[in-house]
Amino acid sequence: MRAVIFPKSDQMNEIKTLACSLEDTIKSSELKNIGYDLSEVALDSIMSEGLLKDLPIVGTLLNLGKTAISIRDYLFQKKIIGFLTALDDVSVADKEDVINKINNSKEFQVKIGEKLLYIIDKSQDHEKAKVIGRLFKAVVQGEITYKTFLIACSVIESITYEQLDWFVTTDVTKPPNDEEAVQLMYTGLLSYDTILTKGKRNKDGSLKRESGEGSWSELIPFVSPIGRTIKNTLSIKQKI
C-alpha cells in the first residue's frame, strides 16, 4: 500500500493564504481602475511594469516568492490575471454576494477561493484561465449555477483551448466535421444518436435512414446539455 503524503503545514498555510487573497481580489478589485484596456495591452508588459502589484493576489504571490518567482509561479500569476480580466466589469457587490453565499452554503465543502486556485492552476494557459473567468462571471450574473460551473470546468479541462474555440464557434452537427467531432466524443461536450444507414444521403444532405442487408451503424453527434451551456455562455457568434 502506498503511503499517503500530506502537504506540510507551511504549504497548507500558503494555500489558505492564496485562497483568501484570491477571494479578496475578486470581491474588492476592479481591474478597469488600473487605467488600461487589458484586451489590447500585452499581459507580460503590464506585469513587468508592476501595474498590478496592488492587487491582493499579486502582492501575496510576490511575498510568498520573496525576491524572485520561478517560471512556474510567473505562469501561474499570468493565469490568475487572465481569470480576473473576465470579471473586471462585474460589480464588487455582486461578486462579494455570490462568494459569500457559496462559502456559507453547506453544499460545498471547499471554499470558493481554494477551489478556484485548483481550477486555474490546471488551466492550459492564461487564455484558458480567461475562459474559466467568463464562466465564473456567468455564475456571478446568475446565468448558470456554481455546480454547473464546476461541471463545465471539468469538461473544459479535458480539451485544448483550440478544441474549445472550434466547438464554441462551429456548428458541430453539420458535416464535414467528422474528425473534429470524433476527437470530442468522450469529453462530455457531445452526445450521439446511432442510426442504421447505407451511406446514402438525400438531396439536402441528410442521411437516408435505411435498414436491412448491407446497412451499418453511424454515429450522429449532437451537443450535450453541458456542451450547450458552455456554448451559450461563451457565445457561438465570436471566438473565445
Phi, psi and omega in degrees: 000131180286140178285140177276125181259115180266147177300148177292158184300323180291328176291320178297320179295322179294319178298315179297320179297315179296319181298314178296320180294322178294317177300316179298320180295315180297318186284322192248351186249140175239112186296336181294341179288349178292334178095012179237148171274102186294344178281345184246345181258135180300130182299322180300318182292322179296317182291319182293331179276357176073022184288344182252009186296339180279350175290134183307317184292324179292316178299320179294316178299319179293320180293321179291329181274000181061237187276331182216149179248149181288170178300318180298319178295321180296316180293324176294322178297321177297321178296317180301312181293322176301317178298315184292330182298333180286348184249007189290344180251017177260137184296146179301319182298317180295315180296316181295319181297314181294316181297317179295320180296316181292317181294330181272353180284141177278354183286329184245124185277332182264129179300148188297324180298316179292319180297318179295325177300315178301313184293314181295320181298328180278351181298145181302317180195188184290337176291319177294324178295327176298321178297317177300320178297320179294323177292320178292326175301321178296328175294311181300322182274003176077016182277328175223161179276162178297323179297318177296322177302315181295320178295316180298319179296322178296320179293313183296328180300332187275356181233166178277165177300322182294320177295320179296317179299318178297316181298317183290325188260002185237145170281095190289349183271352182260134176290156003264095180237018188303311185296313180295319181296321179297322179298334181261011189301317186254022182269342184099349180286328184238151168239170187222141168262143176252126178232159175265132183212155172258013178084001181272150181234153174284172181299330180276003178095348180287152182285142172279121183273096182241152177230173180110194184297135179088000180268163177213167181277146176223136179271128178248114185283147168216155186288130180286166178304314180289327175296320179295320177298315179297316181298314181292320183292319182272352174076115179288345186275351182215155178295147179281000000 
